[in-house]
Amino acid sequence: MRIIAGEMRGRLLKTVEGMQTRPTSDKVKGAIFNSLGNKVLDARVLDLFAGTGNLAIEALSRGSRDAVLVEKSRDAHQVIRKNIEQMGVGHKAKLLLLDAFKYIERYPDEVFDLIFLDPPYREGLVLKVISTLKKHPCLAADGVIIVETAKDEELEGDIYPFEIRKTGKYGDTKVWYLQRMDV
């Protein structure tokens, strides 16, 4: 797994051993960042279920201002810490060993331009996180929530005030782009 663009382009990231995490592939990551375009520049980034830190570190490489990475697994947290150190982005990255839901509840006033949600597939976590995010003003007015699910999963349920603006399928992954519709 590597950084695919920006100032850290080509640098390799450490991964978590075993099947506990499922890092975003370079193909999917490339598609996400191509879709986001200039929204990445100077963005505040929240990476919930950060895994290896792959998405947040890619955003920092491409010009994001700062990133908060939230991961509850101790093993994954250690890998992210090493990746942050190795890439030299410790001054721009805040890493928390914390459950995603607890983070949202503890820091309700933090506002982000990009929120990455890549929880374990098929566990119903996406709608639960979106429900929690709805209670707090943590997405900037023109911000985007980027959600990864299995290709056959759907976002069924009440997601208002967010709406799906775009989706894309890449192999076994589906990517959803949500934005606020009430601004």
C-alpha positions as CSV (number, residue, x, y, z in Angstrom):
1,M,0.0,0.0,0.0
2,R,1.4,3.4,-1.0
3,I,0.6,7.0,-1.2
4,I,-0.4,7.6,-4.8
5,A,-0.1,11.4,-5.3
6,G,1.1,14.6,-3.7
7,E,4.3,15.4,-1.8
8,M,4.6,11.8,-0.4
9,R,3.8,10.1,-3.7
10,G,5.2,6.6,-4.0
11,R,6.0,6.2,-0.3
12,L,4.9,2.9,1.3
13,L,2.6,2.6,4.2
14,K,2.7,-0.1,6.9
15,T,-0.4,-2.4,7.1
16,V,-2.0,-4.3,10.0
17,E,-1.3,-8.0,9.9
18,G,-4.2,-10.4,9.5
19,M,-7.7,-9.7,8.4
20,Q,-8.7,-7.2,11.1
21,T,-8.5,-4.3,8.7
22,R,-9.3,-3.9,5.0
23,P,-7.2,-1.0,3.6
24,T,-8.6,0.9,0.7
25,S,-7.0,-0.2,-2.5
26,D,-5.0,2.2,-4.7
27,K,-7.7,1.9,-7.4
28,V,-10.5,2.9,-5.1
29,K,-8.4,5.5,-3.3
30,G,-7.4,7.0,-6.7
31,A,-11.1,7.2,-7.8
32,I,-12.1,8.8,-4.5
33,F,-9.5,11.6,-4.7
34,N,-10.1,12.1,-8.4
35,S,-13.8,12.7,-7.5
36,L,-12.9,15.1,-4.7
37,G,-10.5,17.1,-6.8
38,N,-9.7,20.5,-5.2
39,K,-11.9,19.8,-2.2
40,V,-8.9,18.2,-0.7
41,L,-6.8,21.4,-0.7
42,D,-6.6,23.0,2.7
43,A,-9.3,20.6,4.0
44,R,-9.9,19.6,7.6
45,V,-10.2,15.8,7.4
46,L,-11.8,13.3,9.8
47,D,-10.9,9.6,9.2
48,L,-13.2,7.4,11.3
49,F,-12.3,3.7,11.4
50,A,-8.9,4.8,10.2
51,G,-7.4,1.3,9.9
52,T,-3.9,2.1,8.6
53,G,-4.4,5.9,8.1
54,N,-4.3,5.4,4.4
55,L,-7.0,7.8,3.4
56,A,-6.1,10.6,5.8
57,I,-2.4,10.4,5.0
58,E,-3.2,10.5,1.3
59,A,-5.3,13.6,1.9
60,L,-2.4,15.2,3.8
61,S,-0.1,14.3,0.9
62,R,-2.4,16.1,-1.5
63,G,-2.6,19.3,0.5
64,S,-5.1,18.9,3.3
65,R,-4.5,21.2,6.2
66,D,-4.9,18.7,9.0
67,A,-6.4,15.3,9.9
68,V,-8.0,13.6,12.9
69,L,-7.6,9.8,12.7
70,V,-9.9,7.7,14.9
71,E,-9.3,4.0,15.4
72,K,-10.3,1.7,18.3
73,S,-8.0,-1.3,17.5
74,R,-4.7,-1.1,19.4
75,D,-2.9,-2.9,16.7
76,A,-4.2,-0.6,14.0
77,H,-3.5,2.4,16.2
78,Q,0.1,1.4,16.4
79,V,0.4,1.0,12.7
80,I,-1.2,4.4,12.0
81,R,1.2,6.0,14.5
82,K,4.2,4.5,12.7
83,N,2.8,5.6,9.3
84,I,2.3,9.2,10.6
85,E,5.8,9.2,11.9
86,Q,7.3,7.6,8.8
87,M,5.5,10.2,6.5
88,G,6.6,13.1,8.7
89,V,3.0,14.4,9.2
90,G,2.8,14.3,13.0
91,H,2.3,18.1,13.1
92,K,-0.8,17.8,10.9
93,A,-2.3,14.6,12.2
94,K,-4.0,13.9,15.5
95,L,-4.4,10.2,16.2
96,L,-6.9,8.9,18.8
97,L,-7.3,5.4,20.2
98,L,-11.1,5.7,20.4
99,D,-14.4,4.3,19.1
100,A,-15.8,6.4,16.3
101,F,-19.1,6.9,18.0
102,K,-17.4,8.1,21.2
103,Y,-15.3,10.5,19.2
104,I,-18.3,12.2,17.6
105,E,-20.0,12.5,21.0
106,R,-16.9,13.8,22.8
107,Y,-16.0,16.4,20.1
108,P,-19.4,17.6,18.8
109,D,-18.1,21.0,17.8
110,E,-15.3,19.9,15.5
111,V,-16.1,20.8,11.9
112,F,-14.5,19.0,8.9
113,D,-14.5,19.4,5.2
114,L,-14.0,15.7,4.5
115,I,-15.2,12.8,6.6
116,F,-14.0,9.3,5.6
117,L,-16.2,6.4,6.8
118,D,-14.7,3.0,6.0
119,P,-16.1,0.7,8.7
120,P,-16.2,-3.1,8.6
121,Y,-18.5,-4.2,5.8
122,R,-22.0,-5.6,6.4
123,E,-22.2,-4.7,10.1
124,G,-24.7,-1.9,9.8
125,L,-22.2,0.7,11.1
126,V,-22.6,3.2,8.3
127,L,-26.1,4.2,9.1
128,K,-25.4,4.3,12.8
129,V,-22.5,6.7,12.2
130,I,-24.5,8.9,9.9
131,S,-27.3,9.0,12.5
132,T,-24.7,10.1,15.1
133,L,-23.2,12.7,12.7
134,K,-26.7,14.1,12.0
135,K,-26.9,15.2,15.7
136,H,-23.8,17.4,15.4
137,P,-22.7,20.2,13.0
138,C,-19.4,18.4,12.2
139,L,-19.6,18.6,8.4
140,A,-18.8,21.9,6.9
141,A,-21.5,23.5,4.7
142,D,-19.8,22.4,1.5
143,G,-18.2,19.3,3.0
144,V,-18.3,15.7,1.8
145,I,-18.8,12.4,3.7
146,I,-17.0,9.6,1.7
147,V,-18.4,6.2,2.7
148,E,-17.0,2.8,1.6
149,T,-19.3,-0.3,1.7
150,A,-19.4,-3.6,0.1
151,K,-20.6,-3.3,-3.5
152,D,-24.0,-5.0,-2.7
153,E,-24.7,-2.9,0.4
154,E,-27.2,0.0,0.2
155,L,-27.7,3.0,2.4
156,E,-31.3,2.4,3.3
157,G,-32.8,4.6,6.0
158,D,-33.1,8.2,7.0
159,I,-29.9,10.0,6.2
160,Y,-31.4,13.6,6.1
161,P,-29.9,16.2,6.3
162,F,-27.4,14.4,4.1
163,E,-28.1,13.3,0.5
164,I,-26.2,11.0,-1.8
165,R,-24.6,13.1,-4.5
166,K,-22.7,10.4,-6.3
167,T,-21.7,6.7,-6.1
168,G,-19.1,4.5,-7.8
169,K,-18.4,0.8,-7.8
170,Y,-14.8,-0.5,-8.0
171,G,-14.5,-4.3,-7.7
172,D,-16.0,-5.4,-4.4
173,T,-16.3,-1.8,-3.1
174,K,-18.9,0.8,-3.4
175,V,-18.1,4.5,-2.6
176,W,-20.8,6.9,-1.7
177,Y,-20.4,10.7,-1.6
178,L,-22.8,12.5,0.8
179,Q,-23.3,16.2,1.3
180,R,-25.7,18.3,3.4
181,M,-28.8,19.4,1.7
182,D,-30.1,21.7,4.4
183,V,-27.5,24.5,3.9
